[in-house]
Amino acid sequence: MVEPTQAQLDIREHADLDLLVVAPAGCGKTEALALRVQGLLQRGIAAPPRRVLITTFSNRARDNIRERLRWYLSPTAMRDRIAIANFHGLSARIFRAHASVIGLSPDLILPDFDWVGEQCRSRNLGFQVSGAVQDLLRGAKQQGIDDAAVEQQLIAAGLPDALDIERQRVVDGRLTYDDLPRLAELVLANDSVAELYRHHFQAMIVDEFQDLTPQQLRIVNRIGRGKTTYAGDLAQGIYGFAGARPDEIDRQVRAESSTVIEFADSHRSSPAVLSMVNALSALTGGTALTSAKPASWPHGGLAARIVFPTPETETDWALKCARFILASAPNHRIGIIARTASRRRFIDAAVEASELPSYRWDDGVLDTDTARIVKVMLSRMNVADFQTASDPLEHLRKAAGLSNVQDPSTREALAEALNWCCDLLQQGIAPSAIKTRIRVGDDSTLLNVPGVHLLTGHVGKGQQFDWVLVVGAEDGCIPDFRATSPAAIQEEARILSVMLSRARHGAVIMCAERVPAATTGITRRKDPSRFWPYLQSVCVDSPAAVEWIKGANWDQIRKR
């Protein structure tokens, strides 16, 4: 357990239930929130059966805060006084319990995959039309209106495909991810229901408040207005595509909170890594960060940027770097991060073909809860029953109890994992062999296992690695070619900042001069990201980076 800072202790002892904690990456936010919950419970808040509600935006963020809470709370307190949920899970719970309040059946099918996206693909809608359909449906449903009002908006918009898909959803008796918060907001408009939740949850914690949509903030306020601790950082707002409005939410939360505590000392990253993050602050709007203990970082850390001729040479350098690091520090974690999964395909293939221990964060079976469910299913599996089933995938879904899982994110991850299991079983691989391939789960999670971790900027938000290698930093990839407005470009800069700020000891940003297109295979010339020049003064080049890595004191690095 780390020694809390004075600012973190102040947050624990803060008497009022409302609080805003502005904490840039690596400044101890998760620790502060765990201490905040400890302080609330020590002061008698949320005596059983009441609870403190902690909301996150993903299962992995949930795992992160849960792991930290275990340092400060007893198993009994974790079980009886804390509730942790992501917003889709919370919304599903509210809907299932009180659907009748808005005249709907609680038995509507909960989402476990991107149904709207699948409908767009089945209709052979083009890229632009598909995007327009999904944006229109999302925008309509983030207004907290009922099915009839949604249909009227779609009719007025004049996009027939969107209207057809929405009508099909209603006929099928299913919900999409956008429906869950919409219906939860409608349920909570009932004062009696809202009061039940306000009474049950005596305090509320919102992690990464800048990623809230206005609709999610309205849900938070119906349950926890005046007793919510918000934590996050405006400069890490990277979910505009999902309806988040960081600047708008920041203004509203500041107006609501009676006290604001701001952090600026980083406990995660070396001075070199922080220099990269600070170099982008003019674009991100972020606070200039300083290292809490700069002298404790061997050689001050590493910051480098490198241009390669092709993705293959980029991949070769990254693999050599990862091998050297893991040979020198076997307990270290290396995050190889790209803006998109498709740009990461070159390094993915090479890493998976190598001897390096590797983990793909976009592989659902590696999620802690999902891994646990799948392992139990495989342990109990009768292969003969699977082989004779008329629908093998549906057989696995029933065996795993998919229909009983209410949290939408867990349902989605489990559904993807079962697809993976089904493919392997149909190849004749034994359940016991598949079980051994689930290397994460139980007491070993993605949050702490050493090795190479392959992920995108959005997926890795809130996590940390000893080293970060950013691949594919070409213009059109980061910023994404679809980002054209000033707000969109700012969000892309924030995504790059988030990727770099995952690093502890060092970060290397890389790009290639010629990259084959993912769809056509046609190779095109690429320019470095337009954010590249901002990093020039703080980064070394390839020869200097190699010299730093080979000449570093790895005994000191392993101990830091």
C-alpha positions in Angstrom: 0.0 0.0 0.0 1.4 3.4 -0.9 1.6 6.3 1.5 -1.3 8.7 0.9 -0.4 12.3 0.1 -1.8 15.2 2.2 -4.2 16.1 -0.6 -5.5 12.5 -0.7 -6.0 12.6 3.0 -7.8 15.9 2.8 -10.2 14.2 0.3 -10.8 11.4 2.8 -11.5 13.7 5.6 -13.7 16.1 3.6 -17.0 16.3 5.6 -19.5 17.4 2.9 -20.9 14.8 0.6 -20.5 16.9 -2.5 -16.9 17.4 -3.9 -15.1 17.8 -7.2 -11.6 16.3 -7.5 -9.7 17.5 -10.6 -7.0 14.9 -11.1 -5.0 14.7 -14.3 -3.5 11.3 -15.3 -1.2 9.8 -12.7 -2.0 12.2 -10.0 -3.5 9.6 -7.6 -7.2 9.9 -8.5 -8.0 6.2 -7.9 -6.2 6.3 -4.6 -8.0 9.4 -3.6 -11.4 7.9 -4.5 -10.7 4.8 -2.4 -9.7 7.0 0.5 -12.8 9.1 0.0 -15.0 6.0 0.3 -13.1 4.8 3.4 -13.7 8.2 5.0 -17.4 8.2 4.2 -17.8 4.7 5.7 -15.8 5.7 8.8 -18.1 8.6 9.4 -21.1 6.3 9.3 -22.4 7.0 5.8 -24.2 4.2 4.1 -24.9 1.9 7.1 -26.4 -1.4 5.8 -28.6 -1.9 3.9 -27.7 1.5 2.4 -24.7 1.8 0.2 -22.2 4.1 -1.5 -22.7 3.9 -5.3 -19.5 4.1 -7.4 -20.0 4.5 -11.2 -17.4 3.8 -13.9 -17.5 3.7 -17.7 -16.2 0.2 -18.2 -15.7 -3.2 -16.6 -11.9 -2.6 -16.5 -12.3 0.7 -14.8 -14.6 -1.1 -12.3 -11.9 -3.7 -11.7 -9.3 -0.9 -11.1 -11.3 0.9 -8.4 -12.4 -2.4 -6.9 -8.9 -3.6 -6.5 -7.8 -0.3 -4.9 -10.8 -0.3 -2.5 -9.7 -3.7 -1.2 -6.6 -2.0 0.3 -8.8 0.1 2.5 -12.0 -1.8 3.2 -12.8 -5.1 4.7 -14.5 -7.9 2.7 -17.6 -7.3 4.7 -17.6 -3.6 3.9 -17.0 -4.3 0.2 -19.9 -6.7 0.2 -22.5 -4.8 2.3 -21.7 -1.1 1.9 -20.4 -0.6 -1.6 -22.1 -0.9 -5.0 -19.9 -0.6 -8.2 -21.5 -0.3 -11.6 -20.9 1.2 -15.0 -23.6 3.4 -16.4 -25.2 0.8 -18.7 -25.3 -1.7 -15.8 -26.9 0.8 -13.5 -29.4 1.8 -16.2 -30.3 -1.9 -16.8 -30.8 -2.4 -13.1 -33.1 0.6 -12.9 -35.1 -0.5 -15.9 -35.5 -4.1 -14.9 -36.7 -3.2 -11.5 -39.2 -0.4 -12.5 -40.1 -0.9 -16.2 -43.8 -1.0 -15.4 -43.6 2.6 -14.2 -43.1 3.7 -17.9 -45.4 1.0 -19.3 -42.8 -1.4 -20.6 -42.0 -5.0 -19.9 -38.9 -5.7 -17.8 -38.4 -8.8 -20.0 -37.2 -6.8 -23.1 -34.0 -8.2 -24.4 -30.9 -6.5 -22.9 -28.1 -5.7 -25.4 -25.0 -7.9 -25.6 -23.7 -6.7 -28.9 -23.9 -3.7 -31.3 -27.3 -4.5 -32.7 -27.7 -1.2 -34.5 -24.3 -1.7 -36.2 -25.3 -5.2 -37.2 -28.5 -4.0 -38.7 -26.6 -1.4 -40.7 -24.3 -4.1 -42.1 -27.2 -6.5 -42.9 -28.8 -3.7 -44.9 -25.5 -3.1 -46.7 -25.5 0.6 -45.7 -22.4 2.4 -46.7 -19.9 3.9 -44.2 -21.4 7.4 -44.3 -25.1 6.3 -44.2 -24.3 3.8 -41.4 -22.6 6.5 -39.4 -25.5 8.9 -40.0 -28.0 6.3 -38.8 -26.2 5.6 -35.6 -25.6 9.2 -34.8 -29.2 10.0 -35.4 -30.5 7.2 -33.2 -28.0 8.1 -30.5 -28.8 11.8 -30.5 -32.6 11.1 -30.4 -32.3 8.7 -27.5 -30.0 10.9 -25.4 -32.9 13.3 -24.9 -34.8 11.2 -22.4 -37.9 10.7 -24.5 -40.2 7.7 -25.0 -40.5 5.4 -28.0 -43.3 7.4 -29.6 -41.3 10.6 -29.4 -38.2 8.9 -30.7 -40.1 7.7 -33.8 -41.5 11.2 -34.4 -37.9 12.6 -34.4 -36.8 9.9 -36.8 -39.7 10.7 -39.1 -38.9 14.4 -39.0 -35.2 13.7 -39.8 -36.1 12.0 -43.0 -33.6 9.1 -42.8 -35.7 6.0 -43.6 -33.1 3.4 -42.6 -32.9 4.8 -39.1 -36.7 4.7 -38.8 -36.8 1.1 -40.1 -34.1 -0.1 -37.7 -35.9 1.5 -34.7 -39.2 0.0 -35.7 -37.5 -3.4 -36.0 -36.1 -3.0 -32.5 -39.5 -2.4 -31.1 -41.0 -5.4 -32.9 -38.2 -7.6 -31.7 -38.7 -6.5 -28.1 -35.1 -5.6 -27.6 -33.1 -2.7 -26.2 -29.9 -1.1 -27.5 -27.1 0.5 -25.5 -28.6 3.9 -26.2 -32.0 2.7 -24.9 -30.8 1.8 -21.5 -29.9 5.3 -20.1 -32.9 6.7 -22.0 -35.3 4.4 -20.2 -33.5 4.8 -16.9 -34.0 8.5 -17.1 -37.7 8.1 -17.9 -38.0 5.8 -14.9 -36.2 8.2 -12.6 -38.5 11.0 -13.7 -41.0 9.3 -11.3 -40.3 11.0 -8.0 -41.2 7.9 -5.9 -38.7 5.8 -7.8 -36.0 8.4 -7.7 -36.5 8.7 -3.9 -36.0 5.0 -3.5 -32.5 5.3 -5.1 -31.7 8.5 -3.2 -32.5 6.8 0.0 -30.6 3.5 -0.8 -27.5 5.2 -2.1 -26.4 7.7 0.6 -23.4 8.9 -1.3 -22.3 8.6 -4.9 -18.9 8.6 -6.6 -18.5 9.3 -10.3 -15.2 8.4 -11.8 -14.0 10.2 -15.0 -16.8 12.8 -14.8 -15.7 14.5 -18.0 -16.9 11.5 -20.0 -20.5 11.9 -18.9 -23.1 12.7 -21.4 -25.7 15.3 -20.4 -28.2 12.5 -20.0 -25.9 10.5 -17.7 -25.4 13.7 -15.6 -29.2 14.0 -15.3 -29.3 10.4 -14.1 -26.6 11.1 -11.5 -28.5 14.2 -10.3 -31.7 12.3 -9.8 -30.0 9.8 -7.6 -27.2 11.8 -6.0 -27.5 15.6 -6.4 -25.8 17.2 -3.4 -24.0 14.1 -2.3 -21.8 13.2 -5.3 -18.0 13.1 -5.5 -16.9 13.8 -9.0 -13.4 13.0 -10.1 -11.6 13.4 -13.4 -9.9 15.8 -15.7 -11.3 17.9 -18.5 -8.1 17.2 -20.6 -8.9 13.5 -20.6 -12.4 13.9 -22.2 -12.2 11.6 -25.2 -15.7 10.3 -25.7 -17.4 13.0 -27.8 -18.3 10.4 -30.4 -20.5 8.7 -27.7 -22.3 11.9 -26.8 -19.9 13.2 -24.0 -19.7 17.0 -23.7 -16.6 17.5 -21.5 -16.6 21.4 -21.4 -20.4 21.5 -20.8 -20.2 18.8 -18.1 -17.2 20.5 -16.5 -19.1 23.8 -16.1 -22.2 22.1 -14.7 -20.3 20.0 -12.2 -18.2 23.0 -11.0 -21.5 24.9 -10.5 -22.9 22.0 -8.5 -19.9 21.3 -6.3 -19.3 23.4 -3.2 -15.6 22.4 -3.0 -13.0 21.8 -5.7 -9.7 20.1 -4.9 -7.1 20.1 -7.8 -4.0 17.9 -8.2 -1.0 18.8 -10.3 1.7 16.5 -8.9 2.1 13.2 -10.9 3.0 10.1 -8.9 2.8 7.8 -12.0 5.2 9.2 -14.6 8.8 10.2 -15.0 9.7 13.8 -15.9 10.4 12.7 -19.5 6.9 11.3 -19.9 5.4 14.3 -18.3 7.3 16.6 -20.7 5.4 14.9 -23.6 2.0 15.3 -21.9 2.8 19.0 -21.0 3.9 19.6 -24.6 0.4 18.8 -25.7 -1.4 20.9 -23.0 -1.8 23.9 -25.4 -4.0 21.6 -27.5 -5.7 19.6 -24.7 -6.4 22.4 -22.2 -4.7 20.3 -19.6 -2.9 21.4 -16.4 0.9 21.5 -16.5 2.1 18.5 -14.4 5.2 18.1 -12.3 6.7 14.9 -11.0 6.1 14.4 -7.3 9.6 12.9 -6.9 11.6 13.7 -10.0 15.0 12.5 -8.6 13.5 9.0 -8.0 13.2 8.2 -11.7 16.4 6.6 -13.1 17.9 8.9 -15.8 14.7 11.0 -15.7 12.8 8.6 -17.9 12.6 8.3 -21.7 10.7 10.4 -24.2 11.3 9.5 -27.9 9.7 10.0 -31.3 10.7 7.9 -34.3 9.8 7.9 -38.0 10.0 4.5 -39.8 9.7 3.7 -43.6 7.0 1.1 -43.1 4.8 -0.5 -40.4 7.0 -3.5 -40.7 10.1 -1.7 -39.7 8.1 0.1 -37.0 7.0 -3.4 -35.7 10.5 -4.8 -35.9 11.8 -1.9 -33.7 8.9 -2.3 -31.2 9.5 -6.0 -30.9 13.2 -5.6 -30.2 12.5 -2.9 -27.7 9.9 -5.1 -25.9 12.3 -8.1 -25.8 15.1 -6.0 -24.3 12.8 -4.4 -21.7 11.3 -7.8 -20.6 14.7 -9.4 -20.5 16.0 -6.6 -18.3 12.8 -6.2 -16.2 10.6 -9.3 -16.5 8.0 -7.8 -14.1 7.4 -4.8 -16.3 4.3 -4.1 -18.4 4.6 -2.7 -21.9 1.5 -1.0 -23.5 1.6 -1.0 -27.3 -1.2 1.4 -28.1 -2.7 2.7 -31.4 -5.5 5.1 -32.1 -7.4 2.3 -33.9 -7.3 -1.5 -33.8 -6.8 -1.7 -37.6 -3.6 0.4 -37.5 -2.3 -2.0 -34.7 -2.8 -5.1 -36.9 0.9 -5.2 -37.9 2.2 -5.3 -34.4 -0.6 -7.6 -33.2 0.3 -10.3 -35.7 4.1 -10.0 -34.9 3.6 -10.1 -31.2 1.2 -13.1 -31.3 3.7 -15.0 -33.4 6.5 -14.2 -31.0 7.5 -15.8 -27.7 6.5 -12.7 -25.8 3.7 -13.0 -23.2 0.9 -10.9 -24.7 -2.6 -9.7 -23.9 -5.1 -8.2 -26.3 -7.3 -5.8 -24.3 -10.0 -5.9 -26.9 -10.4 -9.7 -26.4 -13.5 -10.0 -24.2 -12.4 -13.3 -22.7 -9.6 -11.6 -20.9 -12.0 -9.5 -18.8 -11.9 -10.7 -15.2 -15.6 -11.5 -14.7 -16.0 -12.9 -18.2 -12.9 -15.2 -17.7 -14.4 -16.5 -14.5 -17.8 -17.4 -16.1 -16.1 -19.1 -19.1 -13.8 -21.1 -16.9 -16.7 -22.5 -14.9 -18.6 -23.3 -18.1 -15.6 -25.1 -19.6 -15.0 -27.1 -16.4 -18.6 -28.4 -16.5 -18.9 -28.9 -20.3 -20.0 -32.2 -21.8 -18.3 -32.2 -25.2 -20.8 -34.7 -26.6 -23.7 -32.4 -25.9 -22.0 -29.6 -27.6 -21.2 -31.7 -30.7 -24.8 -32.8 -31.1 -26.4 -29.5 -30.4 -28.5 -28.1 -33.3 -27.1 -24.6 -32.5 -23.7 -24.9 -30.8 -23.4 -21.2 -30.0 -26.8 -21.1 -28.4 -25.8 -24.2 -26.4 -22.8 -22.4 -25.0 -24.9 -19.3 -24.2 -27.3 -21.4 -22.1 -24.4 -23.3 -20.4 -22.8 -20.0 -19.5 -26.1 -18.4 -18.3 -25.8 -15.5 -20.6 -29.5 -14.6 -20.3 -29.0 -14.2 -16.5 -26.3 -11.6 -16.9 -27.8 -8.2 -16.5 -24.8 -5.9 -16.8 -24.7 -5.0 -20.6 -20.9 -4.6 -20.7 -20.4 -8.1 -19.2 -23.1 -9.5 -21.5 -21.2 -8.1 -24.5 -17.8 -9.4 -23.3 -19.3 -12.8 -22.5 -21.0 -13.1 -25.9 -17.7 -12.3 -27.6 -15.9 -14.8 -25.4 -18.5 -17.6 -26.2 -18.0 -16.9 -29.9 -14.3 -17.5 -29.4 -14.9 -20.7 -27.4 -17.4 -22.0 -30.0 -14.8 -21.5 -32.8 -12.1 -23.4 -30.9 -14.4 -26.2 -29.8 -15.6 -26.7 -33.4 -11.9 -27.0 -34.4 -11.7 -30.0 -32.0 -9.8 -28.2 -29.2 -10.7 -29.7 -25.8 -12.4 -27.5 -23.1 -9.4 -28.1 -20.8 -7.0 -26.8 -23.5 -9.2 -23.7 -24.1 -9.3 -23.1 -20.3 -5.5 -23.0 -20.2 -5.5 -20.3 -22.8 -7.5 -18.0 -20.6 -4.5 -16.5 -19.0 -6.3 -13.6 -17.2 -9.0 -14.0 -14.6 -9.4 -14.9 -11.0 -6.5 -13.3 -9.1 -4.5 -12.3 -12.2 -6.0 -9.4 -14.2 -5.0 -7.2 -17.0 -4.4 -4.5 -14.4 -1.2 -6.1 -13.1 0.1 -8.9 -15.3 3.5 -8.4 -16.8 4.2 -8.7 -20.5 3.1 -6.9 -23.7 -0.4 -5.4 -23.7 -2.0 -4.6 -27.1 -4.8 -1.9 -26.9 -6.3 1.3 -28.3 -6.2 4.7 -26.6 -9.8 4.5 -25.5 -9.6 1.0 -24.1 -6.5 1.8 -22.0 -7.9 4.9 -20.4 -7.5 4.9 -16.7 -4.7 2.2 -16.7 -0.9 2.4 -16.5 2.1 0.6 -17.9 5.8 0.8 -17.2 6.4 1.6 -20.9 4.2 2.8 -23.7 4.9 2.4 -27.4 2.5 4.4 -29.5 2.3 3.0 -33.0 0.7 4.6 -36.1 1.0 8.2 -35.2 0.3 9.4 -38.8 -2.0 12.2 -39.8 -5.4 10.6 -40.6 -4.9 8.1 -37.9 -4.2 10.5 -35.0 -6.0 12.8 -35.5 -8.5 10.5 -37.2 -9.4 11.5 -40.7 -13.0 12.1 -39.7 -12.0 14.8 -37.1 -12.5 18.1 -38.9 -14.0 20.5 -36.4 -11.8 22.3 -33.8 -13.6 20.4 -31.0 -12.9 17.1 -32.8 -9.2 17.9 -33.3 -8.9 18.9 -29.6 -10.4 15.6 -28.6 -7.9 13.7 -30.8 -5.1 15.6 -29.1 -6.5 14.5 -25.8 -6.6 10.9 -27.0 -2.9 11.1 -27.8 -2.2 12.7 -24.4 -4.1 9.9 -22.7 -2.1 7.3 -24.5 1.2 8.8 -23.6 0.2 9.5 -20.0 -0.3 5.7 -19.4 3.5 5.4 -19.2 5.6 5.3 -16.0 9.2 5.2 -17.1 9.2 6.0 -20.8 7.1 6.6 -23.9 8.0 6.3 -27.6 5.7 7.6 -30.3 6.2 6.1 -33.8 4.9 6.6 -37.3 5.5 5.1 -40.7 6.0 7.0 -44.0 4.1 4.5 -46.1 1.1 2.4 -44.8 -1.1 -0.1 -46.6 -4.8 0.6 -46.3 -6.7 -1.9 -44.1 -9.4 -2.6 -46.7 -7.7 -2.4 -50.1 -4.1 -3.1 -49.2 -3.0 -0.1 -51.4 0.1 1.5 -49.9 -0.1 5.3 -49.5 2.4 7.9 -48.3 1.6 9.3 -44.9 2.7 12.4 -43.0 3.5 12.4 -39.3 0.6 13.5 -37.1 0.0 17.2 -37.0 0.7 16.9 -33.2 4.2 15.6 -34.0 5.9 19.1 -34.0 4.6 19.8 -30.5 6.8 16.9 -29.2 10.0 17.8 -31.0 11.7 19.8 -28.2 11.1 17.1 -25.6 11.8 13.9 -27.5 15.0 12.2 -28.6 15.4 10.3 -31.9 15.9 6.6 -32.5 19.7 6.4 -32.0 19.5 8.3 -28.8 16.5 6.2 -27.6 18.4 3.0 -28.3 21.5 4.4 -26.5 19.3 5.3 -23.5 17.7 1.9 -23.3 21.0 0.0 -23.6 22.8 2.2 -21.2 20.2 2.6 -18.5 20.7 1.2 -15.0 18.1 -1.5 -15.1 18.7 -2.5 -11.5 17.4 0.9 -10.5 14.6 0.8 -13.1 13.3 -2.6 -11.8 13.1 -1.2 -8.3 11.2 2.0 -9.3 
